[in-house]
């Protein structure tokens, strides 16, 4: 059983969401200064890229 393009995009989407939640959690709970805003904004960026990966499923 091999992985096709849609399976790869699904796994990439899952990993990006997982990392994005982790970065937002670091920004919210670990860092109280300006670095927290940076971590949270990068986490939101990971969500945006995961959304694009999810939208590409079935099209490539």
Secondary structure, DSSP 8 states (H G I E B T S, - for coil): ----HHHHHHHHHHHHHHHHHHHHHIIIII--SHHHHHHHHHHHHHHHHHHHHHHHTTT-
